[in-house]
Amino acid sequence: MKICVAGAYGAFGLKHLDALKNIEDIEVVSVMGPNRDKIAALANERHIEHFSDSLEECISLQHVDAVILSTPTQMHANQAIKCMDAGKHVLVEIPMADTLADSNRIVDKKNETGLVCMAGHVRRFNPSHQWINNKIKAGELKIQQMDAQTYFFRRTNTNAKGEPRSWTDHLLWHHACHTVDLFQYQTQSKVVRTFGLQGPLHPALGIAMDMSIGMKTEDEAICTLSLSFNNNGPFGTFFRYICDNGTYLARYDDLYNGEDNKQIDLSGVDVSNNGIELIDREFISAIRENRPPNACVTDAISAMQTLDKIERDLQGD
């Protein structure tokens, strides 16, 4: 299978390139990035045959089977639709869009074409959360409450590599999206009640730097999510699962008991402990097996619907 990675020299584009090297019978044949000199240098370094600063050029290549979009959020919807119009399967990095309307456009195009279109909800694939999910499916755990903290120190418009961004990140539509999707996925239930609170907008970036979100599902599980770009301390997202039969702390690919004094062995959960590799493997397997992937956009749309409700609450609608 031949893959194009768009946004390839960004922080997550590089993560996908590294992950794809570990997957058998895969070849990255094209990379795209807006700076032609930078994308040419990356292609030369990685021995990739084709590069371009134009996505249209990349998806015009007949031998490209699928595209991974690691591009700015605001481009996702139009680019995903262009890829599917060109007959390419597509994995869209989280979030699939930053509005419900654009998310629905992606779902409509996926349904029209029948191609694999997957959203990059990597939390579903992290071994720590997979371990919890396996216990839930086996009937051994039921979530009563999920407490999550998503913290960064990002008062300038920089990416995960510390480089200047050409677009603005968002606590709600990007970072909250992870937890909103994971909460519904793990509880196997839809969110029916939400609230959102946000602090003052950044004077230059125009986005809230602090946010609080609450959710409740049909089966009455609750979630409290705190998010900040002002946190001067450890960064990342940390989860406490309070269940009917135990409490667990999840930190990316590590899992601990509720006392935080015993690490749980996750070595047998999946073929890798790298969530990006696992999501790429699922994308590729779904294409090969002609089936919907875990985190198909038709499933992930429920998270976007919840985010839309929260945004309207934040706006006072």
C-alpha positions in Angstrom: 0.0 0.0 0.0 1.3 3.4 -0.9 0.7 6.3 1.4 1.0 10.1 1.2 1.5 12.1 4.4 0.4 15.7 4.2 1.8 18.1 6.8 4.7 15.8 6.9 7.3 18.0 8.6 5.1 19.1 11.4 5.2 17.5 14.9 2.6 14.9 14.2 3.5 14.4 10.5 6.9 13.2 11.7 5.2 10.9 14.3 3.2 9.3 11.5 6.3 8.9 9.3 8.1 7.2 12.2 5.1 4.9 12.9 4.6 3.9 9.3 8.2 2.5 9.2 7.1 -0.2 11.6 4.2 -1.4 9.5 4.8 -4.2 7.0 4.0 -3.8 3.3 3.7 0.0 3.5 5.5 2.6 1.5 5.3 6.3 1.9 5.6 7.5 -1.7 4.7 11.2 -1.3 5.0 13.9 1.3 3.4 17.4 1.3 4.2 20.5 3.2 3.6 24.3 2.5 7.3 25.2 2.5 8.9 23.6 -0.6 12.5 23.7 0.7 11.5 22.1 4.0 9.5 19.3 2.4 12.2 18.7 -0.2 14.7 18.3 2.6 12.5 15.9 4.4 11.9 13.8 1.3 15.6 13.6 0.7 16.3 12.7 4.3 13.7 10.0 4.4 14.3 8.7 0.8 10.7 9.4 -0.3 10.3 9.6 -4.0 7.8 12.4 -4.4 7.3 15.7 -2.5 5.2 18.8 -3.2 3.8 21.9 -1.6 0.5 21.1 -3.2 -1.9 18.4 -1.9 -3.7 18.4 -5.2 -0.5 17.3 -6.9 0.1 14.6 -4.4 -3.4 13.1 -4.7 -3.3 13.3 -8.5 -0.7 10.4 -8.3 -2.6 7.3 -9.4 -0.5 5.0 -7.3 -1.2 6.8 -4.0 -3.8 4.6 -2.2 -4.4 6.7 1.0 -3.6 10.0 2.6 -2.8 10.9 6.2 -3.7 14.5 6.9 -1.5 16.1 9.6 -2.3 19.6 8.4 -3.8 22.6 10.3 -7.2 21.9 11.7 -9.0 24.6 9.6 -7.9 22.8 6.4 -9.1 19.3 7.4 -12.6 19.3 6.0 -11.7 20.7 2.5 -8.6 18.5 2.2 -10.4 15.3 3.4 -13.1 15.9 0.8 -10.6 16.5 -1.9 -8.8 13.3 -1.1 -12.0 11.3 -1.2 -13.1 13.0 -4.5 -9.7 11.8 -5.8 -10.5 8.2 -4.7 -8.1 8.1 -1.8 -8.8 6.7 1.6 -8.0 9.3 4.3 -7.0 9.4 8.0 -7.7 12.9 9.4 -5.7 13.9 12.4 -7.7 15.0 15.4 -9.9 17.0 15.2 -11.6 16.2 11.9 -12.7 19.8 11.8 -13.4 22.7 14.1 -17.1 23.0 13.4 -20.0 20.6 13.4 -21.0 21.8 9.9 -17.5 20.9 8.4 -17.5 17.6 10.3 -20.9 16.7 8.7 -19.5 17.5 5.3 -16.7 15.0 5.8 -19.2 12.3 6.9 -21.5 13.0 3.9 -18.6 12.6 1.5 -17.5 9.4 3.2 -21.0 8.0 2.9 -21.1 9.1 -0.7 -17.8 7.5 -1.7 -17.7 4.4 0.5 -14.0 5.1 1.1 -12.3 4.6 4.5 -12.3 7.9 6.3 -11.0 7.8 9.9 -10.6 10.4 12.5 -7.3 10.5 14.5 -8.8 9.7 18.0 -5.6 8.2 19.3 -6.8 7.9 22.9 -8.9 4.9 21.7 -5.7 3.2 20.8 -3.3 4.0 23.7 -2.7 0.7 25.5 -3.7 2.3 28.8 -7.2 3.2 27.6 -7.4 -0.1 25.6 -6.8 -2.0 28.9 -9.7 -0.2 30.5 -11.9 -0.7 27.4 -11.2 -4.5 27.4 -12.3 -4.7 31.0 -15.5 -2.7 30.2 -16.3 -5.0 27.3 -15.7 -8.1 29.5 -18.2 -6.7 32.1 -15.5 -6.3 34.7 -15.6 -2.5 35.0 -18.2 0.2 34.6 -17.2 3.9 34.7 -18.9 6.0 37.3 -16.8 9.1 36.8 -13.9 10.2 34.6 -11.7 13.1 35.7 -9.3 14.5 33.1 -6.7 17.3 33.1 -5.3 18.6 29.8 -2.5 21.0 30.6 0.1 22.9 28.6 2.2 26.1 28.9 1.6 27.8 25.6 1.1 31.5 25.7 2.5 32.0 22.2 1.3 30.5 19.0 3.8 27.6 18.9 3.4 23.9 18.1 4.5 20.7 19.9 8.0 21.2 18.6 8.2 24.8 20.0 8.1 26.3 16.5 5.8 29.1 15.4 2.4 28.1 14.0 0.6 29.6 11.0 -2.7 28.7 12.6 -4.3 28.9 16.1 -4.8 25.8 18.2 -8.0 25.4 20.3 -8.7 24.0 23.7 -12.2 22.9 22.8 -12.1 21.7 19.3 -8.7 20.0 19.5 -7.7 19.2 23.0 -11.1 18.6 24.6 -12.0 16.5 21.5 -9.8 13.7 22.8 -11.6 13.4 26.1 -15.1 14.0 24.8 -14.7 11.2 22.3 -12.9 8.9 24.8 -15.6 9.4 27.5 -18.4 8.3 25.1 -16.3 5.5 23.7 -15.4 4.1 27.1 -18.9 4.4 28.6 -20.4 3.1 25.4 -23.1 5.8 25.9 -23.9 9.2 24.4 -23.5 12.4 26.3 -26.9 13.9 27.0 -26.0 16.8 29.3 -23.0 19.2 29.1 -21.7 22.5 30.4 -18.8 24.6 29.6 -17.0 27.5 31.3 -14.0 29.4 29.9 -11.6 32.1 31.2 -10.7 35.3 29.4 -9.7 35.3 25.8 -6.0 35.8 25.0 -5.6 39.3 23.6 -3.5 38.3 20.6 -4.6 34.7 19.9 -8.3 35.3 20.5 -8.9 32.0 22.2 -9.6 31.0 25.8 -6.5 29.8 27.7 -8.5 28.0 30.4 -11.6 26.0 30.2 -13.8 23.6 32.3 -16.2 21.1 30.8 -18.7 18.7 32.4 -20.6 15.9 30.8 -23.1 13.2 31.7 -24.1 10.2 29.6 -27.4 8.4 29.2 -26.4 5.8 31.8 -25.5 8.6 34.2 -21.7 8.4 34.1 -20.1 11.8 34.6 -16.9 13.5 33.3 -15.1 16.6 34.6 -12.4 18.0 32.2 -10.0 20.8 33.1 -8.0 22.4 30.3 -5.3 25.1 30.3 -2.6 26.7 28.2 -1.4 28.5 31.3 -0.2 25.5 33.3 3.5 26.0 34.4 4.2 22.4 35.2 4.0 18.9 33.8 2.1 19.0 30.5 -0.2 16.5 28.8 -3.5 14.8 29.6 -4.1 12.7 32.7 -7.1 10.6 33.4 -8.6 9.2 36.6 -11.1 6.4 35.9 -13.4 6.0 38.9 -15.2 2.7 38.4 -17.5 0.3 40.2 -14.7 -2.1 40.6 -11.5 -0.1 41.0 -9.9 3.2 40.3 -7.1 3.7 37.7 -4.8 6.5 36.6 -3.9 6.7 32.9 -1.0 8.8 31.5 -0.7 8.4 27.8 0.7 4.8 27.4 1.1 4.1 31.2 -1.6 2.9 33.6 -1.5 2.9 37.5 -3.8 1.9 40.2 -5.9 4.4 42.1 -3.2 4.8 44.8 -0.7 5.7 42.0 1.8 3.2 43.5 1.5 0.2 41.2 2.0 0.3 37.4 -0.1 -2.1 35.4 1.6 -4.3 32.8 0.3 -3.3 29.4 2.8 -5.3 27.4 0.2 -7.8 26.1 -2.5 -5.3 25.2 -1.5 -4.7 21.6 1.4 -5.2 19.1 2.9 -1.8 20.1 2.7 0.7 22.9 2.8 3.6 20.4 -0.7 5.0 20.0 0.2 6.7 16.6 1.5 3.4 15.2 -1.6 1.6 16.4 -4.0 4.1 14.8 -2.1 3.9 11.6 -2.2 0.1 11.7 -6.0 0.3 12.2 -6.4 2.6 9.2 -4.4 0.4 7.0 -6.1 -2.8 8.2 -9.5 -1.3 7.6 -8.6 -0.5 4.0 -7.2 -3.9 3.4 -10.2 -5.6 5.0 -12.8 -3.3 3.4 -14.4 -2.5 6.7 -15.2 0.6 8.8 -12.2 1.4 11.1 -12.4 2.1 14.8 -12.9 5.9 14.9 -14.6 6.0 11.5 -15.9 9.5 11.0 -19.4 8.2 11.1 -18.8 7.1 14.7 -16.5 10.0 15.7 -19.2 12.5 14.7 -20.9 12.0 18.0 -17.9 13.8 19.7 -18.2 16.7 17.3 -21.9 17.0 18.1 -21.1 17.2 21.8 -18.4 19.8 21.2 -20.9 21.9 19.3 -23.3 21.7 22.3 -20.4 22.8 24.6 -19.4 25.7 22.3 -23.0 27.0 22.2 -23.0 26.8 26.0 -19.8 28.8 26.1 -21.3 31.4 23.8 -24.4 31.6 26.0 -26.8 30.2 23.4 
